[in-house]
Amino acid sequence: MANSAWSEKILALLRRMNNFYLPGSGRAACYRFEIDGAQVGWIPPDVASLLTRYPEVFSPPQGGAVSLCRSLDSYGKRSEAVDAVLQTLRQDSSLTCLRGWRDEKYSVMPKFSDPPLMWMERAATCLFGVKRYGVHINGYTVSDSGEVSMWLARRSPHKQTYPGLLDNVAAGGLAAGVGIKHTLVKECQEEACIPAAIAEKAHPVTTVSYTYEDEEGVFAESQFVFDLELPLEFKPKVGDGEVQDFYLLPIDKVKELLSTDDFKPNSAMVVLDFLIRHSFIEPDTEPCYQEFVAGLHQTLE
Amino acid sequence: MANSAWSEKILALLRRMNNFYLPGSGRAACYRFEIDGAQVGWIPPDVASLLTRYPEVFSPPQGGAVSLCRSLDSYGKRSEAVDAVLQTLRQDSSLTCLRGWRDEKYSVMPKFSDPPLMWMERAATCLFGVKRYGVHINGYTVSDSGEVSMWLARRSPHKQTYPGLLDNVAAGGLAAGVGIKHTLVKECQEEACIPAAIAEKAHPVTTVSYTYEDEEGVFAESQFVFDLELPLEFKPKVGDGEVQDFYLLPIDKVKELLSTDDFKPNSAMVVLDFLIRHSFIEPDTEPCYQEFVAGLHQTLE
């Protein structure tokens, strides 16, 4: 059975968002980024080459790995030493990602269940392929007759990343030391004016994970996904200006939009996962069903 | 934060069920099993060595691959030629898995969305690391106060595989040419006496995928998972004798059993996925949440 044009576009999205795993990707040329012998990321060769200027912070590449110097033996020391390097690189280098400096601290650790070994500025994480975690919320309604519609946000045209594209009703990155549900409630309030009393009813349902590379670096990400059924009479409102508008759309329309370039790619993955979990995509009629699920949960060892 | 004993046992289950991906597994020594240049499985070296006795069916190992002879240029020819070899091996060899011959034909193809290139006896698939697909059903109830309980089966002590262990309310392998929902309805009827009118209300929700190796071969599997809310007054009944008993258990008890050796391993994974999707496991309190989700969806390229 030939795949439909829609299925092919979804497969292409999943491949693009997992391009770091593909044969011929930059992965083979990357150095492991290690702290105390534990891998916490992947460093592209051009970044590794820049880092050799800072031998008091980064040991020179050895055995396929770039390590933090052993003398940096605490969370605080590592974080401050790396931040000082990044502040310098921000001034005088061509690393475009650092122009998007956010003053947001992300935890760095081998796995989410491990204690953080340091924090790192969010905008710099792609230079080190450090895994980033976030929260995405599927906001939806169920009519009296049982029909499901989904609230989507259209991102502000002034956003640093993916301006003007469709997005989940709310989403945000997980800053160092901040809880997942706490982040969810905060983002719901700030981005969509969803009161805490409603946001707290969101249900955690899964994670969506992927790793892609582009000219800026390596993006290894896992999103904690929540479903939030919103009251029929409730309307999200533009909050902190990250969003320009909200739309309530029937599921068929959402599904159609998913395969277009109008969607922020990782948010499209979160919606795809919603469509699968809520049986709007069925395995007997969607031959790529299992490939879709696999593509939503790729993770680096 | 140290992981709880429960989390460690779940991680160990997921590692065991994905041991083919682990460093030091037999994967590096396996040959790719190819049909017309497309990989459809992994053949362990001892099996590859046996197959050299049948040069009219299997080309000798070359470039890390064992291929079907090009002269076998149709679905029918390939299926019959391989079946003849397997019938012979069944008589005179020490391949223990073939003692469990089932006369069940499984489709062989690179991906589920590809047209099948041949069929193969179910019991032989592990010799070729051919991917197997199946259906697992989470049967559960919701009380008037909203409390969720789950129906579990205890497998017959006479089952060929995993006798006497806990299992999903119904499950079964996907035979060549049979639909997924059709298989679900059939298994519900045969194994648990769930009438079609009820079984058809099951919702597809995801797949659970894993690849493990043991002394018999390589087991690459994807299970299509369905949730089925059963009426409170309904009780599954022993049908075709594959099950000895059914239990309705509160979720906390199910969660506790999940980490014991009393559960069929892949069914435990399906239940773990249910607990995550239904928010009985939450990311703020389960540090291994993301690792759990990743471990439920491992797939071979």
Contacts between the chains, C-beta under 8 A, distances in Angstrom:
chain1	res1	chain2	res2	distance
A	1	B	113	7.1
A	1	B	115	7.0
A	3	B	113	5.9
A	7	B	113	7.8
A	21	B	301	7.8
A	111	B	290	8.0
A	111	B	291	6.3
A	112	B	287	6.6
A	112	B	288	7.8
A	112	B	289	7.4
A	112	B	290	5.0
A	112	B	291	7.2
A	113	B	1	7.1
A	113	B	3	5.9
A	113	B	7	7.8
A	113	B	287	3.7
A	113	B	288	4.9
A	113	B	291	6.5
A	115	B	1	7.0
A	133	B	290	7.7
A	179	B	284	5.3
A	180	B	283	4.8
A	180	B	284	5.0
A	181	B	282	7.8
A	181	B	284	5.3
A	203	B	278	8.0
A	203	B	279	4.4
A	204	B	276	7.9
A	204	B	279	5.4
A	204	B	282	5.2
A	204	B	283	5.4
A	204	B	289	7.9
A	205	B	276	7.2
A	205	B	277	5.4
A	205	B	279	6.7
A	206	B	276	6.2
A	206	B	277	6.4
A	206	B	293	5.6
A	207	B	283	7.6
A	207	B	289	6.9
A	207	B	290	4.8
A	207	B	293	4.5
A	207	B	294	7.6
A	209	B	290	7.1
A	209	B	293	7.5
A	209	B	294	6.3
A	222	B	290	5.1
A	224	B	283	5.0
A	224	B	289	7.5
A	224	B	290	7.5
A	276	B	204	7.8
A	276	B	205	7.2
A	276	B	206	6.2
A	277	B	205	5.4
A	277	B	206	6.4
A	277	B	277	6.3
A	278	B	203	8.0
A	279	B	203	4.4
A	279	B	204	5.4
A	279	B	205	6.7
A	282	B	181	7.8
A	282	B	204	5.2
A	283	B	180	4.8
A	283	B	204	5.4
A	283	B	207	7.6
A	283	B	224	5.0
A	284	B	179	5.3
A	284	B	180	5.0
A	284	B	181	5.3
A	287	B	112	6.6
A	287	B	113	3.7
A	288	B	112	7.8
A	288	B	113	4.9
A	289	B	112	7.5
A	289	B	204	7.8
A	289	B	207	6.9
A	289	B	224	7.5
A	290	B	111	8.0
A	290	B	112	5.0
A	290	B	133	7.7
A	290	B	207	4.7
A	290	B	209	7.1
A	290	B	222	5.1
A	290	B	224	7.5
A	290	B	299	7.9
A	291	B	111	6.3
A	291	B	112	7.1
A	291	B	113	6.5
A	293	B	206	5.7
A	293	B	207	4.5
A	293	B	209	7.5
A	293	B	297	6.1
A	294	B	207	7.6
A	294	B	209	6.3
A	294	B	297	6.0
A	294	B	299	4.2
A	296	B	297	7.5
A	297	B	293	6.2
A	297	B	294	6.0
A	297	B	296	7.5
A	297	B	297	3.7
A	299	B	290	7.9
A	299	B	294	4.2
A	301	B	21	7.8
